[in-house]
Amino acid sequence: MGLYISLYFHFVNMILILNSGTLIIDGSSIDQHRSFSLIECLTKIYLNMSQIKQYRSILILVLFVLYSCTSRDHTSSIITSPNGGISLTFSSNEKGLFYSIKKDTTTVFKASRLGFKLKDKPDLNSGFEIISVNKKEYDKEWRQVWGQNQLVRDQHHELMVHLQEKQEPKRKIDIVFRLFNDGIGFRYIFPEQDNLNEFIIMDELTEFNLNDDYDTWSIKAYQKDRYEYLYRKQKLTCIDDTVHTPLTMVNPKGLAVSIHEANLTDYASMTLYRTNKTTLHCDLVPWADGTKVYAKAGFKTPWRTIQIGAKPTDLLQSNLILNLNDPCQFKDVSWIKPAKYVGVWWEMHLGISSWGQGKHHGANTENVKRYIDFAAENNLQGVLVEGWNVGWDEQWWLDGSVFKFTTPYPDFDIKAVTDYANARGVNIIGHHETGGAITNYENQLEDALDYYQKYGIKYIKSGYVNPNGLNNKEWHHGQFGVRHYRKVVEEAAKRHIMVCMHEPIKSTGLRRTFPNLMSSEGARGQEFNAWGPNGGNPPSHEPTLIFTRLLAGPMDYTPGIFDISLPQKKSNQVNTTIAKQLALYVTLYSPLQMAADLPEHYINQPAFEFIKSVPVDWERTIALNGQIGEYVTIVRKDKASDSWYLGSITNEEPRQFDIDLSFLDPNATYKATVYADGKDADYQSNPTDIMIYEKEYRQNDSLQISLKRGGGTSVVFKKIHE
Ligand code: NOJ
């Protein structure tokens, strides 16, 4: 019986290979049409023969032998995800190296090219033979130091293909594919070898050849403000510039796909441009001299990732990018702590105080102590201090080499401030604005971090504002930038310092390996509401970010503005209701969350109770509903208690939802505190109308919520009895 099952399994596998249209028998290709005829023919024989029971075993044996022959040709290979829902075919033929992907029976990616163009060397993209193929299955759970889910299951099937050029110089390259139930990752490996040592990549030929015209949400890749733009919704066939990843897309049937990368290490970022109707091509962000990547054999590229979900909210549940990063590098992680913070920050963005010296200088000792008191009294663990060090009086955004990272302004007594903060159990979050002057910063980096360490500063926020790029010439997201940002994280880790980066390199899951890399900006944040063009971020911005930028990793969006009309600013206001500001703490994940408004705006505000209580580290996360750019509802269970938190946000459209509470413990009653848009709330005409009430719920109840235009709802579910 066992033999029959195994033979049948091989038979099914063979049919799959035939179906892919890439079968080669005895070196000659069979095109799709012919392979279908062959399948039909074999199937007919099988059915007819199967009526004659005594011949069935002979037939199965013949099919098995045929299959074995095909698998020995080493020109194509198939792998499926653990649940069988996704399959990938890799093939190598005279035209090059290709992969294609199916979700169930539907082709999602047609044959898509793989390979490289090198400088002064033959391209690495065709003329290969497959030396060997290894398949592996993997299924293990690992624990996050902090995150949206405490436990993460890494279950995948791996296909490793070892390739070598048939002709001289017979260079070798490996490609490894990992198939998860929620998508795919693949990377290139350049093994150490005699005929390839140091080399320069001029183009990575990786393609993503989609089989449909998707709706896409993207931002342009080559712009002076890095990632800080509003996402554009357009058809895939209309993308006519190079775009950043994550690039999230939905096809007419609702299938959601997001292309990104994982473990971006000593390489250039991948951006994407369209070469054909629905074909995207990898575009590596160049150095100023046009080089893409300086490489040396014995290295691995980042993973190219494709997350696939039956609907957009499935993408929010995916841990694929984290799973493709290396495990945590640190033995001791006890020093790494998620936190909520306030800061000498919004007052500068509103123009109330200044970063530079003068009578309105924000970072003076007294003012910072005021923030420390506020944090200590309100369960907030940190105080960010911007504008404390020498450099801000100059035109630093043109030349950041004016910054001195160990020289405070005279009215900022760093010893007095840090002593005061330590005594009150509050952490100072030190600021390093570099103005993108990397050489200046790297020259001071070790001293700057030692200096913070000496004063007990355990968090830094770094910044790289410079429209002309790093060192006034390099893209933030090229290999130069990638190397720099990594160096900062590693140097900080040596001193047990946690990092939050603004104007960063995009997130690619490195927080798993270096969990002191807490959060980053890398998108248009709250600050654009204070001074951004066209009145700031429209209400559709946050429900877009959650399905795009946030798929890459946490974002330091800095929510929590209560004084929404911004009297200091004529043409700007925050384009949400106050209830939506609260819901951003749940929906826009970050282990560092700022209460961004001025302390005085939180006094006597019952809604502030929510910010005081909301956790920044979660045991579990479930995305309950959502459509990109429209709305999203997420629930998260606190890691430190039995409580659940719900956040729901909408764009310009009001919405009503019946929320199924099946995530609650079936044996318990919960007291829910609901922070909802008031009856007349509207983000433009009445943004501060908020309704706060309590009600008991059990698991089989449903919760009705009503989101007004630009609005939101947050709920805290506290277990009261079992
Ligand atoms: C831009 C950052 O996003 C913001 O948070 C910071 O205040 C300014 N740069 C100044 O460094």
Residues whose N, C-alpha, C, O or C-beta is under 5 A from the ligand:
A	BS01	NOJ	E433 G463 V465 H502
